[in-house]
Amino acid sequence: MTAQTTTVPAYAAPAAKAPLERTTIPRRAVGEHDVLIDIKYAGICHSDIHQARDGWGEGIFPMVPGHEITGVVTEVGPGVTRFAVGDRVGVGCMVDSCRVCDNCKAGLQQYCTNGSVLTYNALDKNGEPTYGGYSTHIVVDEAFTVRIPDGLSLDVAAPLLCAGITTYSPLRHWNAGPGKKVAVVGLGGLGHMAVKIASALGAEVTVLSQSLRKKDDGLSLGARHYYATSDDATFEALAGTFDLIVSTVSAPLPLDRFLGMLTTDGAMVNVGAPEEPVSLNLFSLIGGRRTLAGSAIGGIPETQEMLDFCAEHGLGAEIELIRADQINEAYERVLRSDVRYRFVIDTATI
């Protein structure tokens, strides 16, 4: 895979809502600043399902999902300075950006004002479709590649490239830490990492879930409290309690009820993205000078910071390792919330 564009095995959705199937895809030749990565593991994110099924708009097909990628560098371009053959690396939700706007210069490539290039279901600067991590190899610019610390195994590190950074970024931005009460809505792929990270940051963490089914898990992951949102008494008991609420669910919520759980100047940050519009009464914000916000992933510097933090605190994702031929089954199980807590594909099985 050195001299020219090469084809590699992958799993792709041939059309919207179609089952994923084994195929081959092109990978570009290794350029001046590129690294060739032998992918070892790829996490399955709920957003993979949204996009493969056109839930967030019209997709580009065939589509190879996957933006939670870990592997080993097997080749570097002549201009590469940050990585060497044999390095353990990761790739997250984006593989390029304009690099010249104020956000890019500030290390906030996820908010590139000219549009970052997503790892899959996007067009690169040459107008070619990007293909994600459900494959055996990927070629990525070193500027959008991160180092996996030795303290993290590659399988549990893979989901950190989306689930980890998606929750770490708002927790850091809204200053989760000692003396702060943080609620995490939903205990799934994102939520379980939010609990781990918020707890490691020193916050007092509460899980707000539909039922108490996962209570023991939540407490073992670092939460001090666990409440069922199906119980109306929960909203009354916790009114005015939290400095920060991080919602990780991808279904519409009764926002007014959740906003009522915030302290004065509290913030509710959404990292889960429902396909349907949501509504609220603005008095839910006005009454307590509260904030309703959203947050994407982090930039490349913050992603590396997150990985180093997770390695320091021993925070890997809770995973179920699967073969590539189990991807379609895994999608259905994600939709049923039947995973604790992230599916990871062993790409050796592609």
N, C-alpha and C positions, 0 to 999 in steps of 0.2 A: 504493500500500500504506500509506495514512496513516490513514484514518478508521475502519476496521473490520477484522474478521477477513477475511483474503484467502486465496485458494488459489494455490499455487505448484507448479511442476513438481518431481518428485522420482522417485527409484527406490526401490521398496519390495519387501519380501518379503511376498506376500499371505497366506502361511501358513508354518508351520514346514517347513523343508527345501525350500520351493518356490523356483524361480528368481526373482531380482529382476526387476521389470518397471517400465516408466515409468508414472507415475500423477500425481495431484495430491493435495496435502495442505493442511490449513488452517494458517495462521500467525496468531497473535493480533495485535490492534492494538497499536501502539507505546504502551506505558504511560509513566507518569511518569518512571521510572528506566530505561527500556528503550532499547536501540539496535537499529536495523534493519541487518542486515549483508547485503550482496550477496556471497554466497559465491563465491569464485574457485576454491578447491581443497579437496578432502576426501580425506584419507588412508584407506586400507583397512587396518584392524587385524585381527589374527587373532581378537580378541574379537568383531568384527562377525560373523564366521562362526560362532563358538560360539553367539552369541545368535540369529542368524537361523535356526539349525538346532536350537534348543532344547537345546544341549549343556550349558548351565548351569542348566537348569530351564525351566519354561514361560514363553514370551515373550508379548508383547502384539503382536497383529497386526491390521492390516498394520503392518510394522515398517520404518522408514526408518533404517538404520544410519548410522554416521559420527560420530566424536567427535574427529577431527583436522581442524579447520576453520580456514581462513584466508580473509579477505575484506576488504571496505572498507565502512565505515559510510556509509549513505546517508540515515539519518534518526535523530534523537535525541529522546527525550522531554523535556518541559519541565524536569524536575528533574535531568537528566544533567549532571554536572560534570567527569567524567574523559575524555570523548571528544567529538569533533566530527565533523561530516560530512567525509568524505575520509580519516579516519584508517585506517591499516592495523591490523587486529585479528585475534585468534584466539579460538576457543572450544574447550575440551577436553572432558573426560569428564563434567563436571557443570555444571548451569545454575542450581542453587539449593541451599540448605541451610537449617537452622532459624535459623542466625545468632545464636543465644542460648546454646547450650551452651558448655562450657569449650573444647572443641576448635575450634568455629567462631570463638570470640573470640580464640583463639591463632593463627588463620590456617590451621588444619588442617581445612578444610571437608570434605576427603576422608574424614575419620573422624568426621563429625557423628554424635553419639550418638542423634539422632532420625532419622537417615537423610538423606543428601544426595539431591538430585534429579538423576538421570542424564540425559545429553543425549538419549538415546533409550531405548526399551524401559523406560519408567518413567511414573509419573503425577505431574503437577505438583501444586501446592498447591490447584488448583481441581479436581483429579481428572481432568484431561484428559491423554491420552497425549502424551508428548514424542516428537518426530521429529528425527532427526539431520541430518548434513551432506551426505548424498547428495541434495541439493536446491539450489535456486538462491538461496534467502533463508532467514534465520532471525532471530527476534526474541529477544534475550537481555538480561537485567538487566545493567546496566553493572558490577555488583559481581562478575560471573562472566565478564567479558570481559577479555582481556589485550591489551597493545599489542605488535605485531610490530616490533622494532627495524628501522631503515632498512638495517642491514647484512645482513639476511636477506631473500631473495626469498620470495614467498608460497608458491611450490610446494614448495621444500625445507623451509620452516618448518612446513608443515602436520603432518607426522608428529611434530614435536617436541611437539605438544599432548597426545600420549599416549606414544609411544615415547621421546621425549626426557625428559619429566618422570618417567615410570615408572622410568627408570634413573638419572636425576640424583638423585632424592630419596634412595634408599638409599645411593648412593655418597657423598653429602654426610653423611647421618645416621651412617654407619659410618666416616666420616673417611678416605675414600680420598684419597691425596695422596702427596707425596714420602716415600720410605722405606717405603711400603706395597706389598705384593704382592697384586694383585687378579686373580682369574680370572673370566672371563665364559664361561658355559656357553651355547653356541649362538650362531651368527653369522647372525641373521636380522634382521627389522625392529627388534626391541628390542636384540638383541645388538650390532648394528653401531653403534648409538648409544651403548651402554654402553662399547664399546671407545673410541670417539672422546672421550667425556666423561671417562672414567677417565684416559685418557692426558693430556688437557688439564689435568686436576687434578694431574698430576705423578706418578701411580702407575705402577708397573711392571706392565704388563698382559699376561696370558696368555689366549689363547682355548682353550677346551676344546670341541671339536666332534667329531661322530661320525666324520668322516673328514678328510683333509687337502685335500679338494677346493677349499676356499676359503682355503687358507693364504696365498696371495699377497695376496688382498683383506684378510685380517685384519692382516697386517703393514703394508700400505699405509695402513690406517685408524688405526694407532698401536700395535698390539700388538707386544711384543718377542718373544713366544714363541707357538707354536701346536702343540697336541698333539691326537691322535686318541683319543677315549675308547673306540673299538672295539678299541684295543690295550691288553691287560691291563698291559703294561709301563708305560703312562702313570701308572696309579695307584700303582705301586710307586716310580717315579722321582720323583713329586711328593708323596709322603707328607709331611705336616707342613709344607708349603710356604707356603700362602696365609693372609694375614690376613683376606681377604674373598673369598668366592665369590658371584657374582650369577648365579643361574640364570634365564635368559630363555625356556626352552623350555616348551611346554605339553603335554609328554608325561611320564609317570611316570619318575623316575630311580632308580637304585640308590643311595639316599641315603647308606647306610653307607659306600660306596666314596668318594663325594665328600666326606663329612665327614672321612674319614681324610686328606684332602689339606690340612686346616686346621691352622694352628699352634695352640698352646695359646691359649685365649681368642679364637680365630678365629670368624668368623660366616659361615654360608651363608644367603643371603637369596633367597627365591623371589619373582619378579615374574611369571613364567609360571604359569598356572593350569590344570593338567590337569583333564580332566573326571572322571577316575577317582581314587579314594582312593589314598594312598601310605602306605608303612609303613617303619619303621626299628627298629633295635635301640638302645635308649636308652643302652647303653654307648658308642655312637659319640659321644654328647654328653658323658657323664659323664667319660670317660677324659681328655679334654683341656679340660674346662670350656668346651666349645664351645657355640655358639648356632645353632639352626635357627630362622629367622625368615621373615616375609613382609612385603611392603611394597606399598602401593597407589600411586596417583599422588601428586602433591604438592598442597598447597593453592594458593589463588590467589596469595598472595605468593611462594611458592617457584616457582611456574610462571613468574611474571614474572622472577624471579631467574635461572631456567634459560634463558629466552629471551635475556636480556641477556648471560649468560655465553656462550651459543652464538654470539651475534652478535660478541662481543668476540674469540672464538677462531676465527671462521669455520667454525662447525660446523653445517652443514645436513645433512639426511638424504640418503642416496643413493636416488634415486627412479627409477621408471619411470612416466612420465605416460601415462594411458590415457583413452579416451573412456568415457562412461557406458555405452554398449552393450557394453563389454568387461568389465563388473563380474563377471558370472557366470563368465566364463573366468578372470578374475583370482583369484576365490575358489578355483577348482580348482588354479590354479598355486601359490597360497599353501600349500595342503595338500600339494603336492608339493615345497615349498621351492624353487620355480622362480621366484624374484624376487630381484633384488639392488638395493635391499633393502626397498623399500617402494613399493607401488602408490599412486599419487595420481591421483584423478579430476579431470579438467578439467571443472568444473561448467558451463562454457559449452556443453558437448555434451549436457546433460540435456534 
